[in-house]
């Protein structure tokens, strides 16, 4: 269901219920200059916040566009029902004590009472509209009126309050909280905020994503509109998901699935609130960046060295200047200055606006974007005026080249708020703190998601069982994945004659174990099965011809995810898979090209690619195996998890020598 949130987010009239909370909302609207009517509703008080009250909702002059409900949870349900009946535009449900307190039936009753009328919450702090001065917000905040800016959407009210207190020059257009998101969810509220043409980007603090396909669609629409989304994703552990059944469950946890989803949806992910704010500044001024080739300029070798060292932690490139750039920069700066990138241009041109502009413009013209490290002296104790020519030169270089130019203070406090706001007004995004700035710029270069990409639908939890390995390998073979020649039986005595046609060396495995090596249920290099002792706890046995000619071992794991549909984990395999933890995770569906690119991100990728003269592994065969497994996973929803560990890669071909499959109980 698509609801119209425009009246709630951009109200022309506001009703407030409650006493203290209502008074706070009135004070915040007055402070921010809201020019529409604010109607307090109270059955006994004559005035609230200096405004005359209305004894009931029915007594209001009209149905309010937006209502802040600051009464107890049981009364909230009745208020929402009355508002919906009178055609109100929407409401903030402030009270706590619903599903989060063990009363899901009460929350369901609230949603039923609302009907088609949008509500935020319950257990929700509210919404701030800094564009129109409309606040359904019962507390202090640090924002100001703006004509355009970014939207902040949070699943934590305290976090977003903290973000409003930033002194970094970021113009904030909206602040919104979701609370329990009983009716309006993350994607729906985010889309409504981004629909305002005055909103330039979206910053998220999220603990969970309620509708992954809808969120992916939102992200695609935002990118098409030139609006970037950046998120801090909290709660990355996968509590309740057993990691004991497979390596994949352990290696795909810890936020790997959520990070993969955000990346594939084209959403930038950052780890800190500082990076969130700085990335939003980049998006506000420049939109999503389209290239990673950066130049760095500073008047100090120390600053140039810091940029070079810190950039190694981020996915940014600092290529050397071209011959033409070297020649021109040498003409301006003289023979003493070494022309490089990062560039220490020394202080020979300090204070000379035209020459500084020439250097900055010449350097920036050859790159996708530029970093200009500059720390003006603190204005309360020093005179920063000598830095103005360099700041002006950054503006001029950006305008002359049409390239993003970023003034960067090595320490965040070295750009005060007034200076940051002034630079934003000139079309610059001042970035505060060198390492934070590099992280923000790396995030701002996040590539858009693949056109039309949506994750698979999530499958409800169900009872599962693990297939015997022989049956699992039959499934793999049917899907087109090569497996060793083998035979299975319930007892060793029954297995021995069946294995007579197998060519040694042989592998003998006990069945019924998720991790056979740890259970002592694997014996390798056998000439025959004669004289082999039983394996305690085994439910059956499998004998196979051992695979020779191994170049590398890979892990390939697919598993259902309760939020993101299904994931594919790729990594260096074998018994040390979890110890190495050298994996990448993707959210299905994926292409062969995306799988190949993911494999190249492994730390031990060189071992697959002929490191130091070693044979190259048949990576194409690994990609084909992963694509075959994906097809099987999509075609058979009963499958819960497939893990191959290891997939033996040869110079030609790949063979799955160990497989675990979990599926729905028949």
N, C-alpha and C positions, 0 to 999 in steps of 0.2 A: 504494500500500500504506500503510495506517495502522498505525503502530507504537505500542506503549504505552511511553511514556518515563517513566512515574511512578516506577518503581523506580530508574531512573538519576538522576532529578532529586531524589527524596525518599527516599534509601536508608535502610534500617535496619541494613544491614551493608555494609562497604566492604573491598575487597581492594586491595592496592597491590603493584605489581611494579617492580623496579628497585632501585637502592641509594640514591644521593643523592636522586633525585627522590622515591622512596618515603618516605624519612625526612622530606623537606619536607612531603609531604602529611599524614603522621602528626602533625607538629608543628602544622600549621594546624588540623587537626580537634581536636586537644587544646586549642589556644588558644581555639577558638570554642565549646568545650563540647559536642562531639558525644557523645551518650550511647549510641551503638550500638557494636558490636565493629568494630575495624579490624584486618585480617589481612594482615600482610606476607608475601609469598611470595618465597623466595630459596633456590636449591639448596645454598648452602654457608654462609651467614651464620647464626649462632644467633639474633641479635637485630637488629632495625632500629628505630631511634627508641625504644629501651627496651622494645619489644614482642617476644615470641618469634615466630620465623618459622615458616612452613610450607614444606616442601621442594618442594611442587608444588601446583597447583590441586586435584588429586585429593585431597590431604590436608586440604583445608579442611573445617570442620564442616558447611558447607552452601554451596549456590550463592550467591555474593555478589549483593546487589542492584546494586551499582555497583563498577566496577574502574577504577583508574588504572593504565594500562600505560606504564611509563617505561623500556622496553627498546628495543633497536634495531629498525628497521623490518621486517627479515626475521623476527625472533623475534616481533614484534607480530602478524604474520599467524597464526602457530601458536597464540599465546595466545588470540586472538579465536576461532579455530576451537574450541579446548578450552572456552572460556567458553560459547559458543553450545551446544555439545553437552551441557554440564552444567546448562543452564537458567538461566544468569546473567541479571540484569536489564539489563545494558548496560555499555558501556566508553568510557573516554576514551583515544584513541590519540594519544599525545604526540609520538612520533617524527616527524621530517621526512624528506624524501627520496623523495617519491612523484611524483605527476603534476607538481607544481611543480618537480621536479628532473629531469623528462624520463623518468620511469618509470611511465607510466599503466597498464601491465600489472600491476605490483605492486599498485597501488591497486585495480585491478579484482579482483585476487585477494583483497585484504582484504575487500572488500564481499561477495564470494562466500563467504568464510569466516564472515562474520557471519550470513549468512542473515537470519532474522527478528529477531535480536537487535539492538537499536539501538546504534550507535556514533557518537560525535562525533569529527570529524577525518577523516583523520589530520592531523598537523601542527597539533594543537589543544592549547591551554593547559588547558582544562577548564571546570568548573562550580563555582560557590560558591552554596550555599544558606544564606543568613543567617537564615532562618526556623527551621531545624532544626539549624543548626550543622554541616551536612555539607559538607565541602570536598573536592573532587577537584581540587586546585589546588596546584601545586608552588612557589609563590612568595609573597612578601609581598603584602598588599592593605590597603586603608584602611578596610574596612567594620566593622560592628558587628552584633550580634544585634538583630533587630527582630521584632515581631509581625505586621506587614504593611508593604508597601512596593512599590516599582516593580521591574521586571526590566530589566536591561541586557543586550543581546545585540549582539555585535560580531564583525565579520570581521577585526578587528585586536586581538590580545591586549594590545599595549602601550597602545592607546587605552583599552581598558576598565579596565586597571590604573590608568591615570591618573584615570579617572572615579571609581574607588573612593576616591581620595585627596581628593575634594571635601570642603570644610568648610562647606557651605552648608545643612546640615540635612536633606538629601534622604535619606529612609529607603530603603535598597536591600534588596530581598528576595532577588533572584537576580542573579548575574553568569554569563554563559555565552558561550563562544566556539564558532565554527563550524569553524575550520580550513579544510581543503579541502572540507568538506561532501560527502564522497564518497557518503554514504548519507542521513543526516538533513540536510535542507536548511533554509533560512531560515524558510519558512512553517511547516514542521512543528515545528521547535523553538520558534518564537515561540508557536504555538498551545498547545503543551504547557506553556509557562511561564504564559501567560494563563489556562489552565484552573485554576490554583490560585486559590481564592477569596481568598487573602491577598494576591494581586498586584493592584495598583490601576491600573497603567499600564505601558507598554512603551517603552523608549528603544532606538533602533537606531543603530549605526554600520555602514553597509553600503557595500560597493564594487560589488556586483552583486546582482541579484535573479534567482534561478534558475528560478522558476516564477511568472510574473506572475499568471495566473488564480488559483492557490492563494493567493497573497499578497493579492489583492483580496478573496477570500472570507474570509481571516483578518481583514482590516481591518474588514470588514462585521460579522463576529461580535463582534469586540472592541468596536466602537461600540455594537452592540445591548446589550452587557453593561455599557455605561457606562464603558468603559476606553479611554482615548486612546492613540494611538501617535504618537510623534514620532521623526523620523529625521534624521541627518546622512548625506547621500549623497555619497560620495567618488567619484573616477574618472569625472567627467562628460564627459570628452572621448570621442569616438567613433573611436578609433584603428582603422584598418582599413576604415572606411566612406569611400568616395571622395566628396569634396565637389565634385569637378570636373564631374560629370555634370549637376548641376542646382543652382539656387538653393536649392531645398527641402532638399537634403542638407546644405548649409552652414548654413542658418537653423534647421533642426530639430536640429542638433547641440548640443554644449556643455552637455549635461544638460537640454535643453528637454523631451525625451521622458520622461526619468526624473522630472522635476519635475511634468510633466503627469500622469503615471501616479499618483504619490503623491497629488497633489491630488484627482484623480478617485476614488481609492480612499478618500479621507477621512483620509489620513495627513498630519500636520503635518510640514513640512520646514523645518529651520533650517540656518544656515550654520556655526555655531560650537558647540563643546562647552559653553560657558557657557549659550547659549540652550537647548541640549538639557536641561541640568540644571534650569534655571529653568522651562521648559515642563513638565517632569516633576513639579515641585513643584506647579504649578497643577493638573495632572491628578490628582495624588495626593490633594489636598485637595478639589478641586471637580469633578473630571471635566471632559470637554470643555465649554467655555463655549458658551452658546447665543445670545449677543448681542454686538454690537460698540459699543454706546452706553455710554461710560465717563464717569465724573466723576473729576476729579483735585483733591486738596486738599493744601495745604502752607501753612506759616506764613511763606513767603517769596515775594516777587514774582519773585526770581531762579529759584527752583525751578519756579514756575508757568510762567515764560517758557520754561524748558528743556523742560518737558513739551509745551508748545504747539509749539515748534520741532521737537523730535525726533519727535513723533507724526506729522508730515507724511510721514515715511519709512515709516510702517506703516499697515496697513489698520484703523485704529481711528477711532472718531468721538467727539467731545467736544461734544455739543449744549449750547446755553445752558440754564440752569435755567428751570423753568416759573415763571409768575407767582406761584403759591402758594409755591413754594420761595423765590423772591426775597423775598417778604413775610416769611416766617418767619425766613429767615437774616438779613434786615435787622434784625428785632426782637432777635435774639440778639447780633449782631455790632456793631450801631450804624451810624451814618450814614457813618463814615469808610471802611468796608470796601466796596469795589466788588464786587457780587455777579456772579460770572462763572464760567465753566468753561473752563480750570482756575481754581480758586478759591484766592486768597491770603487766608486767614482772619486774617492778622496774629497778633499775640501778646497781644491784649487778653484772650483767654480761656485763656492758657497756664497750666497747673496746675489749672484749674477743671474737674474731671472731669465733672460733670453738664452744664455748658454745652458742653464739647467734644463729649460724647456726643450732645447735641442737634443740634449743627451737623453732625457726621459722619453721623448717622442721617437727618436731613432731606435732606441732599445725596444720599446713597447711595440713598434710597428711590425717586428718580426715574430711576434708570439701571439698566443691566444689571449693572454691576460698578463698583467704585471703586478708584482708586489713591490711596494715602495716603503722600506723600513724607515720610520721617522718618529722620534720621540720628542715632541716639543717640551721645553722646560715648564715646570709647574707654574701657573700664572700668579699664585699667591705669594711666591717668594722670588720669582725670577721674571725676566723679560723675554717672552717667547717671540718677539717681533721678528728677529733675524731668521726664524724658520718659515715665515710667510712666503718668501719667494719659492721655496721648495714645495710647499703645499699648493701654491698657485700653479706651479709647473706640472704637478700631478693632474690637476684639473685640465690644464691645456693639453697635455699628452693624451689623456683619455678622449677628449673631444676631437683632437686632430686625427687620431687613428681609428676612432670608433671602437676601441678595445676596452674591456673592463680594466680599470686602474684602481688598485686597492692600497690606500695608506694603511700601514700596519705599525702599531705601537708594540715594541717588544714587551713592555709591561702594560697590563690592561688599564692601570690607573693613569697612564701617561697621555691618554686622550680624555679630557674632562667632558662632561655631558654637553656643555654648551658648544664646545668645539665639534663633538661628534654630530650634534644636530645641524650645525652650520655646514659641515661637510656633506651630510645627507642631502641638504637643500641644494647643494651644488652638483648633485648627481654622483657622489662618491659614497661607497660603503666603507667607512673606517672600521678596521678590524682591530680588536683589542686583545693583546697577548699573542706573541709570535706563534707558539705551538698551537694555541686555540685557533688562530687564524688559518694555519696550514690545514688543520683538521676540518675547519669549516669550508675552505676552498675545495678540499678533496671531496667533501660531502656534496657540495654544490655542483660538482661535475658528474654526479650520479646519472647514468644513462637512462633514457626513458624505457619503460617496459616494452616488450615485444607487442606489436600491434595486435589487438584482439585477445591478448593472453588473459585467461581467467583460470584460477585453480580448480581442481576437481571438487565436486560436492563432497562434504564430509559425510562419513558413514557412522551411524549410531553405534554405540558400544554393544557388543554381542559376545556370546560364549564362543570360545575358540578351541581348536585342537591342533597339535603339531603332526604333520605327515611324517611317516617313516622316511628315512633318507632315500631309499630306493624309489618310493613313490614320488618323492619330491623331484628326483632327477628325471623320472619319466615325464613329469610336468615340464621341466626345463627343456628336455629334448623335444617335446611336442611344440614348445614355443620357439624352437630354433637355436637353442644354446647347446653347444657341444658338451658332452659329459663323458667320463671314462667308461669303458666297457666293464660291466660288473654283473654280479648275481647276488641274490639275497635269500635268506632262509631263517626260520625261527630258531634253529639250533646249529651249532658248529658241525655236528655229525651230518646233518642234512645239507649243510653248505659245502662240505668238502668235495663230494662228487660233482656238484654243479660247477665248481671252480676249476675243474680239470681242463677246461678249454681256454682258460685265461692265461695270457703270457706273463710270466714273472719278469721283474719283481712285482709282488702283489701288496696291496694295502688291505688290512682287515680292520673293520670298524664295528663296534658295538652300537646298536640302535637304541633309541629312547632317551638320549641325552642331548640337551641343547648345546652344551660345550663338551665335545667328546674328549679333547686333549686333556682338559682339567680332570675329567673323570677317569683317565687312564684307559680310554676305550678306543685307542688308535694304535695299531702296530704296522710298521712300514718296512719295506724292503724284504718281504718274505719270499722265499723260493717256492714254498707250497704252504698249505694249511695243515699239513700233518703235524700232530702233536701240540697244536695250539690249545691253551687252557681257556676255559670259559671266562667271561668278563662279568663280575658281579653287578647285578642291576640291569644288565642288557635285556631288552625285550625282543631282540633278534640280531642278526649279523648281516653285514654287507662285505663282500670281497670284490676288489676292483683291480684292474691293471693300473699300475702307477704311471703317472704322466711324467715324461722326461723332456728335456730341452727347455726347462723353465728359464725365462729371462727375468720375470718379476711376478709378484703376487699382488693381486688387487682384491679389495672388498667392494662388492656391489650390494647395496641394501635398499629395498623399497618397503615402505610401511605406511599404513593409514595414519592420518593425523586428525585429531578431533576438531581442529580449527582450520587447517590449511589444506585439507583433503587428502593429500598423499605426498610423500617426500622420497627423493632419490639421494642416497649417500654413496659417495665414491671415495676410496682411499687406499692407502697401502695396506695390504692384507696380511694374513697369516696369524699365528698365535700372538704376535705382538701388536695387533691392530690397535687395541685400546691404549697400549703403552706409547705407541708412536703418535696416535691421535692426529694423524696427517690425513684429514678428510675435508671434503667440500660437500655441502648439502644443497640440493635444488628442490623446488616445489614443482610437482607435475602439473600440467604436461610440459615437456621440454623437447627441444630439437636435437638432432645429432650434433649440430654445430655448437650448441650450448654445452652439451656433454663434453665434447672435445676441448672447449675453452676451459671448462671447469677442471678437467684433468691437468691442464697446464698450470693451474694455480696451486697444485700440491707442492709442498716443500721438496719432496723427493721426485718430482717430475723428471729431473735429469737422469735418474736411474731408468726411466722408461724410454728416454730419448738418446740412449747411447753414450752415457757419461764415461768420459776418459777411455774411449775406444771400445766400450762394452757393446754387445749387440743391441740393436734397437728392438723394443717390444712392439708387437702388432697392436698398436693402440686402436686402429680402426676396428679390429675384432672385438676389443673391449667395448667400444662405442656401440657396435652392432648388438652385442649381448645386452647392454643396458636398454637399448631401444626395443629389443624383443621382449624383455621383461616388462617394460612400460606398457607395451601393447597387451600383454597378458593381464596386467594389473587392471587396465582400463576395461578390458573385455569381461573380466570375472570379478564383480564386486565382492564376492564371498572371500576373496583373498585379503588377508590382513597384513601379512609380512612375507617377503622373500629375501633371504640373505644368501649370497654366495661368498664364502670366505674359506679358502681363496679361489679366485679365478686365476688360473695359471696362464700367464701370457708367454707365448713363444715368439720366435722371430716371425713365424707364420701361424696364425690361429690362436685361439684361446679356449681353455677347457675349464669347466666348473668342477672342481674336485671335492667340494664340500658344500652342501646346501641345506638350508632350513626353511620350511614353509609353514606358516600358520594361516589357518583359514577358519571361516565360520563353521560351527558344528552343524552337521547335516540334520 
